[in-house]
Amino acid sequence: MSQIYDRVALIGLGLIASSMFWAMKRGGLAGEVTGYARSEETRATAREIGLCDRVCESAAEAVEGADLVVLCVPIGAMEAVTVEIAPHLAKGATVSDVGSVKRAVIEAVKPHLPKDVHFVPAHPLAGTEHSGPKSGFAELFENRWCLLVPEGADTKAVARLRKLWEAMGANVDEMEADHHDLVLAVTSHAPHLIAYTMVGVADDLRRVTDSEIIKYSAAGFRDFTRIAASDPTMWRDVFLTNKDATLEILGRFTEELFALQRAIRTGDGDHLFDYFTHTRAIRRGIIEAGQDTDAPDFGRGAAKE
């Protein structure tokens, strides 16, 4: 692989930014990678582990001379960061992001960017329940999707960013912002909210002790707790900024839940069997698309627990 950008600036040094750095270094995709995090502790950790070629003391310093700037901060912080870096961006630079919501990011970022800067929003559909600068690894994006939301951006800037994500191992697709937010409400945002709720219900159900919940966690509840361990700041911002799509999906979920409650109450085994047969087919489709494994226990070995 060859170098795609001369200098990349990563603003925010959590899981996604650190994984991008290691993936770019592995492939020689950037001449220099600068980084900035608001927390002094995070900057110190980044320097300690060799994350970024140069960790800067301000976002403005980090973006100087960069031909790609990637905003890896929570959605609620995007606007303030953009205002801070806008006067320091190089002419012709591309600004991108990794946020889970796209319409709100576009509204927060685009108005503050200079006219000679290209804005290409992006969303890598990859992650773990871990966060922070030490959580990243070069393989995070391999065979995962990264969605670009160009919104009329310069085609050369879009093609260059696509090349970077593909070189980091991702499959790349383009999507319109509002459609992206609806798709992610189905595939990510509502499931996270349901996981948070189920873990909260277990915590509130005092007839089941904490030790029993931990000791007898079958795979279903264990997976809920894994999802519910995700970064609280990020997920607060996701729900506040993708409100309409998430509420629409939760409304549909509630209707389906009521129908299943009715089937259980009335002993309608046929309805339950048909419903579970249909949902099982969706699971098979995910496996066939290479987005998970059909290995026992979803491929989780003892070492991964």
FENKAQUI-V516658 format. One record per residue. N is the residue number from 0. PHI is phi in whole degrees, -180 to 180 (NA if undefined). PSI is psi as a letter, one per 30 degrees, with the letter a starting at -180 (none if undefined). OMEGA is omega in whole degrees, 0 to 359 (999 if undefined). Layout:
# FENKAQUI-V516658
{{N:PHI:PSI:OMEGA} {N:PHI:PSI:OMEGA}}
This chain:
# FENKAQUI-V516658
{{0:NA:l:182} {1:-121:l:183} {2:-64:k:181} {3:-107:e:177} {4:-125:k:177} {5:-74:e:180} {6:-141:k:178} {7:-113:k:176} {8:-109:k:177} {9:-106:j:180} {10:-104:j:191} {11:99:k:187} {12:-125:h:177} {13:-97:a:184} {14:-55:e:185} {15:-69:e:181} {16:-62:e:181} {17:-66:e:177} {18:-66:e:176} {19:-61:e:180} {20:-60:e:183} {21:-64:e:179} {22:-68:e:178} {23:-67:e:180} {24:-66:e:180} {25:-58:e:184} {26:-99:g:182} {27:61:h:189} {28:-88:f:180} {29:-139:k:179} {30:-66:e:178} {31:-141:k:176} {32:-121:j:175} {33:-99:l:181} {34:-146:l:175} {35:-148:k:172} {36:-133:k:183} {37:-64:e:183} {38:-81:k:178} {39:-61:e:179} {40:-64:e:179} {41:-65:e:179} {42:-62:e:179} {43:-65:e:179} {44:-63:e:180} {45:-60:e:179} {46:-63:e:183} {47:-62:e:183} {48:-97:g:179} {49:76:g:179} {50:-83:j:185} {51:82:k:178} {52:-71:e:180} {53:-148:j:176} {54:-97:k:187} {55:-97:l:181} {56:-92:f:175} {57:-150:l:177} {58:-66:e:180} {59:-60:e:179} {60:-65:e:183} {61:-64:e:186} {62:-86:f:181} {63:-55:k:176} {64:75:g:181} {65:-79:k:175} {66:-93:f:170} {67:-139:k:175} {68:-119:k:181} {69:-116:j:179} {70:-85:j:183} {71:-116:h:181} {72:-109:l:176} {73:-56:l:185} {74:-56:e:181} {75:-66:f:181} {76:-100:f:186} {77:-59:e:186} {78:-65:e:181} {79:-61:e:179} {80:-65:e:180} {81:-63:e:178} {82:-59:e:182} {83:-68:e:186} {84:-90:f:188} {85:-48:e:182} {86:-69:f:186} {87:-107:g:182} {88:-76:k:178} {89:-72:k:177} {90:-61:k:179} {91:84:g:179} {92:-69:l:172} {93:-105:k:172} {94:-109:k:177} {95:-136:a:179} {96:-151:l:178} {97:-131:g:186} {98:-69:l:181} {99:-80:f:177} {100:-123:k:186} {101:-111:e:181} {102:-62:e:181} {103:-66:e:178} {104:-67:e:179} {105:-59:e:180} {106:-66:e:181} {107:-81:e:189} {108:-100:e:192} {109:-56:e:183} {110:-62:f:186} {111:-96:f:183} {112:-86:k:175} {113:-61:l:183} {114:-67:f:182} {115:-93:g:177} {116:-116:k:180} {117:-92:k:178} {118:-112:j:180} {119:-127:j:179} {120:-61:k:181} {121:-145:l:177} {122:-147:j:174} {123:-74:k:180} {124:-86:i:183} {125:-149:k:178} {126:169:l:172} {127:-134:l:177} {128:-80:f:182} {129:-94:l:179} {130:-138:l:179} {131:99:l:187} {132:-63:f:182} {133:-83:f:187} {134:-86:f:186} {135:-80:l:175} {136:-154:k:190} {137:-61:f:186} {138:-88:g:188} {139:-54:e:188} {140:-93:f:185} {141:-64:k:181} {142:59:g:171} {143:-105:l:181} {144:-91:k:168} {145:-122:k:181} {146:-98:k:175} {147:-100:k:180} {148:-125:i:191} {149:-66:e:179} {150:47:h:176} {151:80:g:180} {152:-69:l:178} {153:-54:k:187} {154:-64:e:179} {155:-68:e:179} {156:-65:e:178} {157:-65:e:181} {158:-62:e:180} {159:-68:e:179} {160:-67:e:176} {161:-59:e:180} {162:-60:e:179} {163:-64:e:182} {164:-63:e:178} {165:-65:e:179} {166:-69:f:176} {167:-86:g:173} {168:106:f:185} {169:-84:l:165} {170:-88:k:186} {171:-118:k:175} {172:-135:l:177} {173:-113:k:185} {174:-150:k:176} {175:-77:k:191} {176:-58:e:184} {177:-67:e:178} {178:-67:e:175} {179:-54:e:185} {180:-66:e:177} {181:-71:e:179} {182:-58:e:182} {183:-72:f:175} {184:-62:e:179} {185:-76:e:191} {186:-87:f:186} {187:-137:e:191} {188:-68:e:179} {189:-63:e:177} {190:-57:e:177} {191:-64:e:181} {192:-65:e:178} {193:-65:e:178} {194:-64:e:178} {195:-58:e:182} {196:-66:e:183} {197:-64:e:177} {198:-66:e:176} {199:-65:e:178} {200:-62:e:180} {201:-61:e:181} {202:-68:e:182} {203:-81:f:186} {204:-82:i:190} {205:-69:f:178} {206:-75:f:175} {207:-112:k:186} {208:-77:l:178} {209:-57:e:183} {210:-66:e:178} {211:-68:e:179} {212:-60:e:181} {213:-71:e:186} {214:-69:e:186} {215:-106:g:179} {216:-64:j:172} {217:-73:l:188} {218:-54:e:183} {219:-59:e:181} {220:-69:e:179} {221:-59:e:179} {222:-68:e:174} {223:-59:e:183} {224:-68:e:177} {225:-64:e:179} {226:-65:e:184} {227:-73:f:177} {228:-87:g:184} {229:-66:l:187} {230:-57:j:186} {231:-67:e:179} {232:-66:e:180} {233:-59:e:185} {234:-74:e:172} {235:-58:e:182} {236:-66:e:179} {237:-59:e:184} {238:-71:e:178} {239:-73:f:185} {240:-101:f:176} {241:-120:h:188} {242:-61:e:187} {243:-62:e:182} {244:-66:e:180} {245:-65:e:180} {246:-65:e:177} {247:-62:e:181} {248:-68:e:179} {249:-65:e:176} {250:-63:e:178} {251:-66:e:178} {252:-60:e:180} {253:-62:e:178} {254:-62:e:179} {255:-63:e:181} {256:-63:e:177} {257:-61:e:180} {258:-64:e:178} {259:-69:e:176} {260:-59:e:181} {261:-64:e:181} {262:-63:e:179} {263:-67:e:182} {264:-63:e:185} {265:-93:f:179} {266:72:g:182} {267:-83:i:183} {268:-65:e:180} {269:-63:e:179} {270:-60:e:181} {271:-63:e:181} {272:-62:e:180} {273:-62:e:182} {274:-64:e:182} {275:-71:e:176} {276:-65:e:179} {277:-65:e:182} {278:-69:e:177} {279:-64:e:179} {280:-64:e:177} {281:-65:e:177} {282:-60:e:179} {283:-62:e:179} {284:-62:e:179} {285:-65:e:178} {286:-65:e:181} {287:-64:f:178} {288:-81:g:177} {289:77:g:183} {290:-97:g:172} {291:-166:a:184} {292:-124:l:176} {293:-96:g:176} {294:-61:l:179} {295:-54:k:180} {296:60:h:179} {297:55:g:175} {298:79:g:180} {299:-86:j:176} {300:-85:l:179} {301:-58:e:183} {302:-69:f:184} {303:-90:f:184} {304:-66:none:999}}
